[in-house]
């Protein structure tokens, strides 16, 4: 039954076009200064908090020795799963809330430097892993069915990042507020975030709030979804990969507090990745409003979110508060 469900989900992804798009150790592989990414594309009609912290970006190689990488053509198969992870660290003593972000099919961590950099400059530590079989840097075609393994990847990365924060003399020592952790994902990474945030197969109770970007809710065997935390869903009306209607259905199925931002005329990924897009400013502002609301308990941020997301003709919003 599980094989049938995975096969059906993979066929669905192929139909949608995703297949064509889109014990442990940690090794520090790079340590670079990351200057503030430009925010000149931010729409003048949106409001972003004036925080402008300096940001350091490091890259860690986390190796999960408890799980294997199973490549159907065997070229990338390994007894472990290797997760090269970019981590954005704001200047200052902290502690800061943490955001873990999942890329989509044919993606990688370096496609999100503008968005992750903006979050970090506003007081968030951001961790963006590159998955072993769905990245355009993996050396082979996307293995879409590996989305089933990616919530486990996020769980492992989260463990490693929090361990760094609890260890003396690391770049993350005492930097992370462990009680306020956000999760986001784009496209197939959105499917991963649905699983890691809400599916009983692999949901992590440490996650506080979730953002889904052009994502799709996929099955994880027979395990049900439990929607018990705030969620923000973005989707473009001109998405050629995952139909806008799938987001409408997903929004209807989730529990409040929930938000659904329609990006009118937007495609699938440019508005979240580093590719310039007219919707960039709205995405940056609204995601920051959402994080500030649920990861920093900023009472004014929710009202700001509703204002920043309501900008016809570029965007409109639906929302429902908790009962």
Secondary structure, 3 states (H helix, E strand, C coil): CHHHHHHHHHHHHHHHCCCCCCCEEEEEEEEEEECCCCCCCCCCCCCCCCCCCCEEEEEEEEEECCCCECCCCCCCCECCEEEEEEEEEECCCCCEEEEEEECCCCECHHHHHHHHHHHHHCCEEEEEEECCCCECCCCCCCCHHHHHHHHHHHHHHHHHHHHHHHCCCCCCCCCEEEEEEEEEEECHHHHHHHHHHHECCCCCCCCCEEEEECCCCCCCCCCCECCCCEEEEEEECCCCCCCHHHHHHHHHHCCCCEEEEEECCCCCCCCCCCCCCCCHHHHHHHHHHHHHHHHCCCCCHHHHHHHHHCECCCEEEEEECCC
